Amino acid sequence: MAENRLIRGRYRLLDIIGRGGMGEVWRARDESLGRQVAVKCLKPMGQRQEPGFLRVLRERFRREARVAAALQHRGITVVHDFGEDDGILFIVMELLSGRNLSQLLDDNRRQPLPVPDVIEIAEQVTAALAYTHEQAIVHRDLKPANIVRTTDGTVKICDFGIARLGHDIGFTARLTGTGVAMGSPHYMSPEQIGAGTVDHRSDLYSLGCVLYEIATGAPPFAQGDAWAVLVGHRDTAPEPPRRVRPDLPEVYERIVLDLLAKEPDDRPRDADELGKRLADARHPRAVRGAGGGPGDLTVPTPRLPSWTQGITVGSPAAGARRRRRTASDRAAAVLTDAWTIGGDPQRGESSPAVGLVRPATSEGHHATLAALADRLATARQLAGLGRHFEAHQLFTEVLAGRERTLGPDHPDTLGCRHHLAVGLGRLGRLEDSRATAREVAAARARVLGAHHPDTLASRFQLASVLGQLGAWPEALCAYREVAAARAESLGPDHPDTLAARYEVGICLGRLGRSAEALTHYRELVAARTRAQGPDDPETLRARHGLGVNYGRQNRWEEALTEARQVTAARARVLGADHPDTLASRRETAVALGRLGRWGDALEVYRQVADARERVLGPAHLDALASRGDQAQCLEQLGRTDEAAALYRRVAVLRQERAQRRR
């Protein structure tokens, strides 16, 4: 897209406000009406750009845009127009002036908002949801970044229809290592996590998460690891907010906790009922703070599963703390969600949510570098939370700034390009990731030296992408070179050296060279045990690889022994339901089956399937695969009727899953 381009002969693009996973956002002038508007230009991307997919996408875009344009409520961002111009899908929306809730918390140094503000926001958002739910429309991605308080105090929900459209275009974020399709993990309802039926009560749960965060300063489940956050939503009662915010009236604590009920039936019936409860809470006898005495509300707070222990606690989804902004700072025009990146880069401020990125001004070289460093830190936090699209946009901006300020070959510039390569891989853009990683590795070798740790990190990333692309011979060669270089410069037992050696074993197995892999894993297990101890998760990971390759050599008794020992150790260290523990338990079942002990194998397959279904939900792909293993085992035992019934159940769940994703 270019400045001054005229969209459909009417909307003059003036300046870019931001970029996001789904395209670009422009400030534009409506030439017909003489007003300024926001134009969101969507760019379909991904693997599925065949004509049939694009036809379906355009139809879904029109349907979702019509739905959004039909919504007429003061609490919902107005959609003025939509259409297609030279292959670009676009939506024209009102240009808001104000701050979204993520930015308000950032302005307040991540401290809770004043109680009157929390109450006012709760009432206005509830009224908007009541209206949209009456139209049988569910937002599905309600979060602080999608709720804006304008300069006149009006609270507006943004991006109705866009969240679902994002999935169609191919921009569904995924939880690292699990394959759970997700939107924003800190605000997802349990039924979204478990691939259950999502209705208006899911929006109420997300609203509960939002209110909890603005009332306490953090989401109800604020672990830095996305998996632990999702487990918290599914399995753990939130800490009552008055424990960290005693001045919050008890009646509002009750409302928030009811919204956060795990079962949809235990939440308020609908937004109308919630609105009535909020109105009742306005009564002076109800709205009492800590001076009114503690309430009698008792909420159990069981701990997360044992395998979440030791997870590093990161920042909440809204971002890191920043200084309070002045009134003039807050007058920025805002849009929504990942479309724009908030903050003033010259002040060192950044937000993973919304806001106008002001044009750069000359405030000094050091101020610029400090601003870029702050934005890079935010991008890394976003990546750690699995919010890869938003992180990618920040990395791109920081890279451009560092290239201008420091030059293309400065180590800090190359460090940002390295992060960009990693992010491209996480977004599934593997060819782009490979090209970028190769360029960065070559530049770092030229600037820093071939054996510099940063150079080796980029070569490691290149090897990783080669493996993901199926280029296993090249990946094996690259990993071996990195392992040798790290052993020489860092030492043979350094964690980075051992990490590269582990990947060498993976490559050997993928290439069918299991005899070499077996020897390699034996040596790696010894090194890991020497360096980190026998119960370290990485030692157990190497032992798991050893057991797998025993099986590939048809040494099933040894494979069974190893799988059982690793399962027991992982259960003790990580927890019985940790994904790694279940992976080793499944290897136990595989070995039992190969040894003809199908009855024993059936019981272990059933245990794995039950655990995955309990943790992930019955329609999760891993749970369905485990039920398939169980059915195959039943067939081996001649229990064909039971196997057929289980296959039918799996087929129904897969069909329901597919329908929900359409």
Rosetta blueprint (number, residue, H / E / L):
1 M L
2 A L
3 E L
4 N L
5 R L
6 L E
7 I E
8 R L
9 G L
10 R L
11 Y E
12 R E
13 L E
14 L E
15 D E
16 I E
17 I E
18 G E
19 R E
20 G E
21 G L
22 M L
23 G E
24 E E
25 V E
26 W E
27 R E
28 A E
29 R E
30 D E
31 E L
32 S L
33 L L
34 G L
35 R E
36 Q E
37 V E
38 A E
39 V E
40 K E
41 C E
42 L E
43 K L
44 P L
45 M L
46 G L
47 Q L
48 R L
49 Q L
50 E L
51 P H
52 G H
53 F H
54 L H
55 R H
56 V H
57 L H
58 R H
59 E H
60 R H
61 F H
62 R H
63 R H
64 E H
65 A H
66 R H
67 V H
68 A H
69 A H
70 A H
71 L L
72 Q L
73 H L
74 R L
75 G L
76 I E
77 T L
78 V L
79 V E
80 H E
81 D E
82 F E
83 G E
84 E E
85 D E
86 D L
87 G L
88 I E
89 L E
90 F E
91 I E
92 V E
93 M E
94 E E
95 L L
96 L E
97 S E
98 G E
99 R E
100 N E
101 L H
102 S H
103 Q H
104 L H
105 L H
106 D H
107 D H
108 N L
109 R L
110 R L
111 Q L
112 P L
113 L L
114 P L
115 V H
116 P H
117 D H
118 V H
119 I H
120 E H
121 I H
122 A H
123 E H
124 Q H
125 V H
126 T H
127 A H
128 A H
129 L H
130 A H
131 Y H
132 T H
133 H H
134 E H
135 Q L
136 A L
137 I L
138 V L
139 H L
140 R L
141 D L
142 L L
143 K L
144 P H
145 A H
146 N H
147 I E
148 V E
149 R E
150 T E
151 T L
152 D L
153 G L
154 T L
155 V E
156 K E
157 I E
158 C L
159 D L
160 F L
161 G L
162 I H
163 A H
164 R H
165 L H
166 G H
167 H H
168 D H
169 I H
170 G L
171 F L
172 T L
173 A E
174 R E
175 L L
176 T L
177 G L
178 T L
179 G L
180 V L
181 A E
182 M E
183 G L
184 S L
185 P H
186 H H
187 Y H
188 M L
189 S L
190 P H
191 E H
192 Q H
193 I H
194 G L
195 A L
196 G L
197 T L
198 V L
199 D L
200 H H
201 R H
202 S H
203 D H
204 L H
205 Y H
206 S H
207 L H
208 G H
209 C H
210 V H
211 L H
212 Y H
213 E H
214 I H
215 A H
216 T H
217 G L
218 A L
219 P L
220 P L
221 F L
222 A L
223 Q L
224 G L
225 D L
226 A H
227 W H
228 A H
229 V H
230 L H
231 V H
232 G H
233 H H
234 R H
235 D H
236 T L
237 A L
238 P L
239 E L
240 P L
241 P H
242 R H
243 R H
244 V L
245 R L
246 P L
247 D L
248 L L
249 P L
250 E H
251 V H
252 Y H
253 E H
254 R H
255 I H
256 V H
257 L H
258 D H
259 L H
260 L L
261 A L
262 K L
263 E L
264 P H
265 D H
266 D H
267 R L
268 P L
269 R L
270 D L
271 A H
272 D H
273 E H
274 L H
275 G H
276 K H
277 R H
278 L H
279 A H
280 D H
281 A H
282 R L
283 H L
284 P L
285 R L
286 A L
287 V L
288 R L
289 G L
290 A H
291 G H
292 G H
293 G L
294 P L
295 G L
296 D L
297 L L
298 T L
299 V L
300 P L
301 T L
302 P L
303 R L
304 L L
305 P L
306 S H
307 W H
308 T H
309 Q L
310 G L
311 I L
312 T L
313 V L
314 G L
315 S L
316 P L
317 A L
318 A L
319 G L
320 A L
321 R L
322 R L
323 R L
324 R L
325 R L
326 T L
327 A L
328 S L
329 D H
330 R H
331 A H
332 A L
333 A E
334 V E
335 L L
336 T L
337 D H
338 A H
339 W H
340 T L
341 I L
342 G E
343 G L
344 D L
345 P H
346 Q H
347 R H
348 G L
349 E L
350 S L
351 S E
352 P L
353 A L
354 V L
355 G L
356 L L
357 V L
358 R L
359 P L
360 A L
361 T L
362 S L
363 E L
364 G L
365 H H
366 H H
367 A H
368 T H
369 L H
370 A H
371 A H
372 L H
373 A H
374 D H
375 R H
376 L H
377 A H
378 T H
379 A H
380 R H
381 Q H
382 L H
383 A H
384 G H
385 L L
386 G L
387 R L
388 H H
389 F H
390 E H
391 A H
392 H H
393 Q H
394 L H
395 F H
396 T H
397 E H
398 V H
399 L H
400 A H
401 G H
402 R H
403 E H
404 R H
405 T H
406 L H
407 G L
408 P L
409 D L
410 H L
411 P H
412 D H
413 T H
414 L H
415 G H
416 C H
417 R H
418 H H
419 H H
420 L H
421 A H
422 V H
423 G H
424 L H
425 G H
426 R H
427 L L
428 G L
429 R L
430 L H
431 E H
432 D H
433 S H
434 R H
435 A H
436 T H
437 A H
438 R H
439 E H
440 V H
441 A H
442 A H
443 A H
444 R H
445 A H
446 R H
447 V H
448 L H
449 G L
450 A L
451 H L
452 H L
453 P H
454 D H
455 T H
456 L H
457 A H
458 S H
459 R H
460 F H
461 Q H
462 L H
463 A H
464 S H
465 V H
466 L H
467 G H
468 Q H
469 L L
470 G L
471 A L
472 W H
473 P H
474 E H
475 A H
476 L H
477 C H
478 A H
479 Y H
480 R H
481 E H
482 V H
483 A H
484 A H
485 A H
486 R H
487 A H
488 E H
489 S H
490 L L
491 G L
492 P L
493 D L
494 H L
495 P H
496 D H
497 T H
498 L H
499 A H
500 A H
501 R H
502 Y H
503 E H
504 V H
505 G H
506 I H
507 C H
508 L H
509 G H
510 R H
511 L L
512 G L
513 R L
514 S H
515 A H
516 E H
517 A H
518 L H
519 T H
520 H H
521 Y H
522 R H
523 E H
524 L H
525 V H
526 A H
527 A H
528 R H
529 T H
530 R H
531 A H
532 Q H
533 G L
534 P L
535 D L
536 D L
537 P H
538 E H
539 T H
540 L H
541 R H
542 A H
543 R H
544 H H
545 G H
546 L H
547 G H
548 V H
549 N H
550 Y H
551 G H
552 R H
553 Q L
554 N L
555 R L
556 W H
557 E H
558 E H
559 A H
560 L H
561 T H
562 E H
563 A H
564 R H
565 Q H
566 V H
567 T H
568 A H
569 A H
570 R H
571 A H
572 R H
573 V H
574 L L
575 G L
576 A L
577 D L
578 H L
579 P H
580 D H
581 T H
582 L H
583 A H
584 S H
585 R H
586 R H
587 E H
588 T H
589 A H
590 V H
591 A H
592 L H
593 G H
594 R H
595 L L
596 G L
597 R L
598 W H
599 G H
600 D H
601 A H
602 L H
603 E H
604 V H
605 Y H
606 R H
607 Q H
608 V H
609 A H
610 D H
611 A H
612 R H
613 E H
614 R H
615 V H
616 L H
617 G L
618 P L
619 A L
620 H L
621 L H
622 D H
623 A H
624 L H
625 A H
626 S H
627 R H
628 G H
629 D H
630 Q H
631 A H
632 Q H
633 C H
634 L H
635 E H
636 Q H
637 L L
638 G L
639 R L
640 T H
641 D H
642 E H
643 A H
644 A H
645 A H
646 L H
647 Y H
648 R H
649 R H
650 V H
651 A H
652 V H
653 L H
654 R H
655 Q H
656 E H
657 R H
658 A H
659 Q H
660 R H
661 R H
662 R L
